[in-house]
């Protein structure tokens, strides 16, 4: 592997972890803890390690496609790849920052669709790159169900006040 390939891998990794930074700025906090959640929700500590592994896999997938055909040869696939990262980054501020599970749900459905599109577009270029995104799709499928469940479980009374205002002490 030459230096330009390593730099490319570094750039894809940085891009993925920049998307992950929104989770450092918008933490679940007290608002989230007070929401009703389904029994099948995993413990909070599980999310960080799962996402760390997924972001590394997402970075490698993008890098493999770039290394295979470059930006010129994979303009559309890498553009959709970038869109899914942007949508991924937007979910945390929508859900935790704005306290809007409804907007989070709309966003995560778009994330799911963009992952499917990325897998489809990566497949003919680099099979392993497409395969690396499958665990991400599975996790986002689960996260979509969890987002929907939290949203539905907390639709009580004045929806806009209940979901958007911080809880009172």
LUMTI-529598 format. One line per 5 residues: number of its first residue (from 1); their letters; for each residue x, y, z of N, C-alpha, C. Coordinates in Angstrom, 3 decimals, always signed. Layout:
NUM	a	X,Y,Z,X,Y,Z,X,Y,Z  ...
This chain:
1	xxxxx	+0.856,-1.177,+0.000,+0.000,+0.000,+0.000,+0.900,+1.238,+0.000  +0.641,+2.141,-0.940,+1.457,+3.346,-1.034,+0.923,+4.450,-0.125  +1.679,+5.537,-0.033,+1.338,+6.631,+0.879,+0.026,+7.310,+0.496  -0.251,+7.451,-0.806,-1.507,+8.094,-1.208,-2.711,+7.246,-0.793  -2.561,+5.940,-0.841,-3.639,+5.048,-0.411,-3.874,+5.179,+1.099
6	xxxxx	-2.787,+5.262,+1.857,-2.911,+5.452,+3.312,-3.533,+6.795,+3.646  -3.148,+7.829,+2.906,-3.752,+9.151,+3.118,-5.241,+9.094,+2.801  -5.598,+8.396,+1.726,-7.009,+8.232,+1.376,-7.789,+7.540,+2.477  -7.223,+6.465,+3.015,-7.879,+5.767,+4.123,-8.045,+6.698,+5.319  -7.009,+7.479,+5.595,-7.095,+8.448,+6.691,-8.198,+9.467,+6.464
11	xxxxx	-8.335,+9.934,+5.234,-9.382,+10.914,+4.918,-10.785,+10.325,+5.077  -10.973,+9.099,+4.616,-12.282,+8.459,+4.775,-12.588,+8.223,+6.266  -11.569,+7.857,+7.020,-11.756,+7.637,+8.464,-12.099,+8.944,+9.163  -11.405,+10.005,+8.817,-11.693,+11.320,+9.408,-13.111,+11.754,+9.064  -13.526,+11.570,+7.806,-14.882,+11.954,+7.399,-15.930,+11.212,+8.230
16	xxxxx	-15.710,+9.932,+8.456,-16.675,+9.145,+9.246,-16.706,+9.604,+10.692  -15.555,+9.885,+11.252,-15.545,+10.302,+12.643,-15.971,+11.754,+12.827  -15.896,+12.569,+11.772,-16.500,+13.902,+11.834,-18.025,+13.773,+11.924  -18.580,+12.817,+11.179,-20.022,+12.559,+11.269,-20.401,+12.121,+12.680  -19.510,+11.371,+13.309,-19.780,+10.870,+14.658,-19.670,+11.966,+15.726
21	xxxxx	-19.009,+13.064,+15.408,-18.808,+14.123,+16.409,-20.105,+14.714,+16.946  -21.164,+14.669,+16.151,-22.420,+15.235,+16.650,-22.885,+14.518,+17.911  -22.502,+13.252,+18.049,-22.898,+12.524,+19.260,-22.124,+13.008,+20.484  -21.002,+13.649,+20.285,-20.261,+14.231,+21.408,-20.880,+15.564,+21.809  -21.437,+16.281,+20.851,-22.033,+17.590,+21.131,-23.460,+17.487,+21.657
26	xxxxx	-24.177,+16.489,+21.218,-25.582,+16.325,+21.609,-25.738,+14.995,+22.325  -25.611,+15.026,+23.625,-25.674,+13.829,+24.466,-27.128,+13.520,+24.820  -27.437,+12.265,+25.118,-28.813,+11.919,+25.485,-29.322,+12.713,+26.686  -28.595,+12.723,+27.765,-28.946,+13.533,+28.927,-30.225,+13.144,+29.633  -30.625,+14.025,+30.529,-31.782,+13.796,+31.395,-33.083,+13.677,+30.600
31	xxxxx	-33.210,+14.482,+29.541,-34.419,+14.441,+28.725,-34.657,+13.015,+28.214  -33.635,+12.409,+27.658,-33.765,+11.069,+27.109,-34.024,+10.048,+28.201  -33.359,+10.196,+29.321,-33.531,+9.238,+30.417,-34.968,+9.219,+30.918  -35.663,+10.340,+30.839,-37.042,+10.412,+31.325,-38.077,+9.908,+30.317  -37.652,+9.685,+29.084,-38.584,+9.161,+28.091,-38.872,+7.686,+28.348
36	xxxxx	-40.068,+7.261,+27.955,-40.384,+5.836,+27.968,-39.638,+5.186,+26.816  -39.082,+4.005,+27.089,-38.332,+3.277,+26.075,-38.785,+1.816,+26.074  -38.679,+1.153,+24.927,-39.088,-0.256,+24.885,-38.139,-1.122,+25.708  -38.645,-2.226,+26.193,-37.826,-3.150,+26.998,-36.644,-3.710,+26.233  -36.757,-3.805,+24.925,-35.709,-4.402,+24.104,-34.587,-3.424,+23.752
41	xxxxx	-34.642,-2.230,+24.303,-33.576,-1.248,+24.060,-32.289,-1.731,+24.706  -31.172,-1.689,+23.960,-29.899,-2.113,+24.563,-29.426,-1.093,+25.594  -28.510,-1.481,+26.461,-27.988,-0.529,+27.445,-27.215,+0.600,+26.755  -27.221,+1.772,+27.358,-26.570,+2.944,+26.765,-25.093,+2.710,+26.441  -24.394,+1.951,+27.271,-22.956,+1.752,+27.076,-22.641,+1.020,+25.775
46	xxxxx	-23.607,+0.310,+25.203,-23.362,-0.484,+24.007,-23.243,+0.367,+22.738  -23.881,+1.519,+22.718,-23.939,+2.310,+21.497,-22.567,+2.798,+21.028  -21.740,+3.306,+21.919,-20.428,+3.847,+21.517,-19.526,+2.793,+20.875  -19.347,+1.611,+21.491,-18.485,+0.633,+20.822,-19.051,+0.131,+19.489  -20.368,-0.044,+19.418,-20.967,-0.502,+18.162,-20.726,+0.534,+17.070
51	xxxxx	-21.008,+1.804,+17.380,-20.823,+2.850,+16.374,-19.362,+3.028,+15.997  -18.448,+2.848,+16.920,-17.022,+2.955,+16.595,-16.636,+1.933,+15.537  -17.039,+0.696,+15.743,-16.745,-0.366,+14.771,-17.435,-0.073,+13.441  -18.696,+0.351,+13.497,-19.428,+0.638,+12.260,-18.784,+1.771,+11.475  -18.384,+2.837,+12.166,-17.751,+3.958,+11.459,-16.440,+3.536,+10.808
56	xxxxx	-15.698,+2.663,+11.455,-14.467,+2.151,+10.831,-14.797,+1.334,+9.581  -15.840,+0.523,+9.651,-16.247,-0.282,+8.497,-16.754,+0.614,+7.363  -17.485,+1.660,+7.703,-17.982,+2.610,+6.703,-16.805,+3.291,+6.018  -15.808,+3.690,+6.796,-14.619,+4.342,+6.238,-13.887,+3.413,+5.277  -13.676,+2.182,+5.690,-12.969,+1.220,+4.837,-13.764,+0.959,+3.562
61	xxxxx	-15.076,+0.864,+3.662,-15.909,+0.630,+2.477,-15.741,+1.759,+1.462  -15.845,+2.988,+1.916,-15.669,+4.122,+1.008,-14.279,+4.148,+0.399  -13.285,+3.878,+1.218,-11.894,+3.862,+0.767,-11.662,+2.783,-0.287  -12.237,+1.602,-0.093,-12.070,+0.522,-1.072,-12.630,+0.916,-2.441  -13.781,+1.555,-2.446,-14.384,+1.991,-3.712,-13.521,+3.076,-4.353
66	xxxxx	-13.093,+4.037,-3.543,-12.226,+5.112,-4.052,-10.925,+4.542,-4.616  -10.338,+3.614,-3.902,-9.077,+3.013,-4.329,-9.258,+2.213,-5.620  -10.428,+1.604,-5.776,-10.690,+0.783,-6.965,-10.846,+1.630,-8.227  -11.638,+2.715,-8.152,-11.956,+3.481,-9.371,-11.792,+4.990,-9.216  -11.436,+5.461,-8.034,-11.244,+6.904,-7.826,-12.561,+7.660,-7.771
71	xxxxx	-12.445,+8.956,-7.544,-13.643,+9.793,-7.474,-14.317,+9.895,-8.839  -13.523,+9.967,-9.893,-14.084,+10.086,-11.238,-14.872,+8.837,-11.622  -14.391,+7.671,-11.228,-15.055,+6.419,-11.585,-16.216,+6.063,-10.683  -16.328,+6.739,-9.548,-17.404,+6.418,-8.598,-18.058,+7.694,-8.089  -18.281,+8.641,-8.988,-18.876,+9.917,-8.591,-20.211,+9.768,-7.879
76	xxxxx	-21.145,+9.077,-8.503,-22.472,+8.890,-7.895,-22.405,+8.027,-6.633  -21.743,+6.862,-6.674,-21.684,+6.057,-5.449,-21.061,+6.806,-4.264  -19.996,+7.550,-4.514,-19.357,+8.270,-3.403,-20.162,+9.497,-2.987  -20.936,+10.074,-3.912,-21.831,+11.182,-3.531,-22.942,+10.670,-2.609  -23.521,+9.523,-2.942,-24.555,+8.929,-2.085,-23.942,+8.505,-0.752
81	xxxxx	-22.734,+7.999,-0.783,-21.991,+7.654,+0.438,-21.870,+8.901,+1.329  -21.520,+10.037,+0.722,-21.397,+11.293,+1.482,-22.756,+11.732,+2.034  -23.795,+11.562,+1.250,-25.148,+11.924,+1.709,-25.531,+11.101,+2.927  -25.239,+9.793,+2.914,-25.619,+8.969,+4.065,-24.839,+9.384,+5.301  -23.584,+9.823,+5.125,-22.819,+10.307,+6.287,-23.410,+11.598,+6.844
86	xxxxx	-23.815,+12.500,+5.949,-24.418,+13.769,+6.378,-25.738,+13.512,+7.095  -26.564,+12.649,+6.528,-27.835,+12.297,+7.181,-27.585,+11.616,+8.523  -26.586,+10.759,+8.575,-26.211,+10.093,+9.824,-25.832,+11.135,+10.871  -25.014,+12.110,+10.474,-24.575,+13.166,+11.398,-25.744,+14.023,+11.875  -26.765,+14.172,+11.044,-27.912,+15.024,+11.388,-28.841,+14.388,+12.415
91	xxxxx	-28.828,+13.058,+12.521,-29.791,+12.396,+13.402,-29.632,+12.832,+14.860  -28.442,+12.849,+15.377,-28.221,+13.152,+16.798,-28.704,+14.548,+17.172  -28.363,+15.594,+16.401,-28.905,+16.917,+16.749,-30.428,+16.981,+16.664  -31.007,+16.255,+15.723,-32.470,+16.258,+15.610,-33.110,+15.559,+16.806  -32.647,+14.361,+17.107,-33.259,+13.561,+18.169,-32.901,+14.101,+19.544
96	xxxxx	-31.612,+14.184,+19.845,-31.175,+14.595,+21.188,-31.072,+16.106,+21.349  -30.637,+16.810,+20.308,-30.471,+18.259,+20.416,-31.795,+18.997,+20.441  -32.652,+18.690,+19.479,-33.956,+19.351,+19.391,-35.049,+18.628,+20.179  -34.726,+17.457,+20.711,-35.713,+16.625,+21.419,-36.888,+16.298,+20.498  -36.545,+15.892,+19.269,-37.565,+15.617,+18.267,-37.422,+14.207,+17.699
101	xxxxx	-37.938,+13.198,+18.409,-37.912,+11.840,+17.872,-38.624,+11.718,+16.523  -39.630,+12.572,+16.284,-40.328,+12.527,+15.002,-39.403,+12.915,+13.855  -38.659,+14.007,+14.012,-37.704,+14.419,+12.979,-36.542,+13.426,+12.889  -36.149,+12.887,+14.033,-35.115,+11.857,+14.036,-35.557,+10.651,+13.225  -36.824,+10.285,+13.358,-37.342,+9.138,+12.609,-37.315,+9.395,+11.103
106	xxxxx	-37.746,+10.569,+10.694,-37.708,+10.907,+9.267,-36.266,+10.827,+8.763  -35.347,+11.392,+9.532,-33.940,+11.381,+9.143,-33.393,+9.953,+9.069  -33.688,+9.138,+10.064,-33.102,+7.797,+10.083,-33.668,+6.916,+8.967  -34.895,+7.172,+8.558,-35.434,+6.459,+7.395,-34.641,+6.865,+6.144  -34.311,+8.145,+6.039,-33.492,+8.609,+4.914,-32.084,+8.023,+4.985
111	xxxxx	-31.543,+7.890,+6.202,-30.238,+7.242,+6.373,-30.324,+5.808,+5.850  -31.354,+5.087,+6.272,-31.534,+3.694,+5.856,-31.597,+3.585,+4.333  -32.400,+4.439,+3.718,-32.529,+4.414,+2.258,-31.200,+4.727,+1.574  -30.466,+5.676,+2.123,-29.177,+6.033,+1.509,-28.132,+4.933,+1.702  -28.213,+4.191,+2.785,-27.305,+3.044,+2.973,-27.624,+1.968,+1.933
116	xxxxx	-28.896,+1.678,+1.748,-29.296,+0.689,+0.737,-28.785,+1.128,-0.632  -28.980,+2.404,-0.971,-28.502,+2.913,-2.264,-26.988,+2.796,-2.373  -26.277,+3.092,-1.291,-24.813,+2.996,-1.303,-24.369,+1.550,-1.519  -25.001,+0.619,-0.836,-24.665,-0.800,-1.014,-24.890,-1.212,-2.472  -26.022,-0.839,-3.021,-26.343,-1.191,-4.411,-25.310,-0.598,-5.371
121	xxxxx	-24.920,+0.650,-5.127,-23.960,+1.311,-6.018,-22.527,+0.828,-5.812  -22.185,+0.414,-4.600,-20.836,-0.103,-4.329,-20.653,-1.522,-4.868  -21.721,-2.303,-4.878,-21.641,-3.725,-5.226,-20.905,-4.000,-6.546  -21.252,-3.333,-7.644,-20.548,-3.659,-8.892,-19.094,-3.162,-8.922  -18.757,-2.229,-8.053,-17.401,-1.688,-8.030,-16.487,-2.528,-7.142
126	xxxxx	-16.984,-2.830,-5.935,-16.158,-3.594,-4.979,-17.095,-4.351,-4.039  -17.195,-5.645,-4.253,-18.115,-6.480,-3.475,-17.864,-6.369,-1.972  -16.600,-6.411,-1.556,-16.286,-6.340,-0.116,-16.726,-5.007,+0.481  -16.614,-3.927,-0.289,-17.054,-2.614,+0.201,-18.559,-2.632,+0.468  -19.311,-3.211,-0.450,-20.766,-3.326,-0.256,-21.066,-4.183,+0.965
131	xxxxx	-20.345,-5.277,+1.107,-20.542,-6.190,+2.229,-20.215,-5.527,+3.572  -19.214,-4.670,+3.591,-18.849,-3.970,+4.834,-19.965,-3.067,+5.341  -20.862,-2.662,+4.467,-21.965,-1.783,+4.871,-23.185,-2.539,+5.382  -23.210,-3.850,+5.221,-24.371,-4.636,+5.662,-24.579,-4.564,+7.184  -23.544,-4.697,+8.020,-23.781,-4.548,+9.464,-24.319,-3.155,+9.834
136	xxxxx	-23.864,-2.153,+9.131,-24.361,-0.784,+9.320,-25.848,-0.727,+8.998  -26.249,-1.332,+7.889,-27.662,-1.373,+7.518,-28.481,-2.115,+8.571  -27.961,-3.213,+9.063,-28.670,-3.984,+10.094,-28.834,-3.145,+11.367  -27.765,-2.477,+11.784,-27.837,-1.661,+13.004,-28.793,-0.491,+12.819  -28.750,+0.152,+11.657,-29.652,+1.282,+11.410,-31.096,+0.800,+11.300
141	xxxxx	-31.306,-0.409,+10.819,-32.655,-0.981,+10.808,-33.167,-1.106,+12.247  -32.318,-1.633,+13.113,-32.666,-1.742,+14.538,-32.877,-0.356,+15.147  -31.970,+0.579,+14.849,-32.072,+1.941,+15.397,-33.331,+2.641,+14.908  -33.738,+2.355,+13.681,-34.976,+2.939,+13.150,-36.176,+2.436,+13.948  -36.207,+1.149,+14.222,-37.290,+0.580,+15.032,-37.274,+1.165,+16.437
146	xxxxx	-36.098,+1.337,+17.007,-35.977,+1.917,+18.349,-36.436,+3.371,+18.351  -36.002,+4.151,+17.371,-36.424,+5.545,+17.259,-37.953,+5.621,+17.169  -38.530,+4.777,+16.309,-39.986,+4.779,+16.144,-40.680,+4.407,+17.452  -40.164,+3.405,+18.145,-40.776,+2.966,+19.393,-40.719,+4.065,+20.453  -39.593,+4.726,+20.573,-39.469,+5.818,+21.555,-40.433,+6.942,+21.199
151	xxxxx	-40.499,+7.276,+19.936,-41.422,+8.326,+19.494,-42.863,+7.948,+19.836  -43.267,+6.748,+19.502,-44.645,+6.316,+19.744,-44.968,+6.185,+21.234  -44.027,+5.675,+22.018,-44.267,+5.508,+23.450,-44.426,+6.833,+24.180  -43.956,+7.907,+23.584,-43.977,+9.203,+24.256,-44.949,+10.189,+23.634  -45.857,+9.693,+22.824,-46.909,+10.541,+22.255,-48.085,+10.596,+23.224
156	xxxxx	-47.930,+11.399,+24.262,-48.955,+11.510,+25.296,-49.244,+12.992,+25.514  -50.509,+13.331,+25.607,-50.869,+14.719,+25.899,-50.457,+15.640,+24.769  -49.942,+16.799,+25.142,-49.504,+17.805,+24.178,-48.178,+17.341,+23.564  -48.246,+16.789,+22.375,-47.092,+16.170,+21.733,-45.950,+17.162,+21.580  -46.235,+18.347,+21.092,-45.135,+19.293,+20.842,-44.447,+19.680,+22.133
161	xxxxx	-45.196,+19.868,+23.224,-44.572,+20.230,+24.488,-43.826,+19.045,+25.086  -44.450,+17.884,+25.052,-43.871,+16.679,+25.680,-42.539,+16.291,+25.039  -42.460,+16.401,+23.715,-41.268,+15.923,+23.031,-40.200,+16.998,+22.813  -40.561,+18.274,+22.895,-39.573,+19.296,+22.556,-39.061,+20.060,+23.770  -39.813,+20.132,+24.818,-39.359,+20.889,+25.982,-38.583,+19.985,+26.935
166	xxxx	-37.550,+20.553,+27.557,-36.836,+19.763,+28.562,-37.778,+19.449,+29.720  -37.556,+18.329,+30.370,-38.432,+17.959,+31.495,-38.293,+18.957,+32.645  -39.388,+19.142,+33.371,-39.344,+20.024,+34.547,-38.951,+19.212,+35.758  -38.255,+19.858,+36.639,-37.780,+19.160,+37.857,-38.820,+19.169,+38.926
